[in-house]
Amino acid sequence: MVSNRGSVSLIEYKILEKGTNNFGDDKLLGKGGFGRVYKAVMEDDSSAAVKKLDCASDDAQREFQVSSIFW
């Protein structure tokens, strides 16, 4: 389910889809310039905030890199 590369945890996309009810509006926490943030509830009842980027611009790639560093 989860693996670590450096200090960033990676979770399979299918698990995030399930935990966010397929990124449903009922799990939406907020919207930003580069995407939306959803609450995910995992199978072990742990919770996570998941940012789904809108990758329409090069700025989204930079936003992802910065978010990953500070997460």
N, C-alpha and C positions, 0 to 999 in steps of 0.2 A: 504494500500500500504506500508506504512512505520511504523515501531514500534521501540521503544527504549528500550533497556535493558542496564541499566547503562548508559554509554556514547557512546555506539556503536549503530548506526542506522541499522536496518535490512530491507531489501527490498526483496520482493518475487522474486524467480529465474525467473519466467515467464516474469516479468517486465524487468529484466536485459537482458534477451534474446531479447525481443522486442527492447529495447533501444540501444542494440549493433548490431542490424541486425543479430541476431543469432550468435554473436561473429564472425562476418564477417571480412575478411581482410581489408575491407574499413574502419573499425572502430579501427584497431590495432594502438596503440600508441607506444608500445615497448615490448621487450622480456627480460626476466630475467632468472636467474637460476632456479626459482621455478614456472614459468608460464609466462603468457602474460598479458598486460594491455590494456584495450579497453576503448574507449570513448563511454559513454552511453548518449543518449538524451532522457529525460523522457517526458511523455505526457504534462507536464506543461512547457516544453522547458528548464527546468533546465538540467545541464550537470553534469556528474560524471565520475571519473576514476574508472574502475572496474578491479580488478586483479582476473584472473581465474587461480587458482593454478593447477599445475601438481602435484598431490598427490602421486607420485610414491615412495616417501621416507618419513621417519620420520621427516626429516628436514623441509618438507613442512608444517607440523602441527605447528612447532615452528615458522616458517616464518609467518604463518597466525596469530598466537597469537601476535607476535611483531607488525605486520602491523596494526592489529586492535587497539592496544594500542595507536599508534602514529597517526592514521587517524584522 
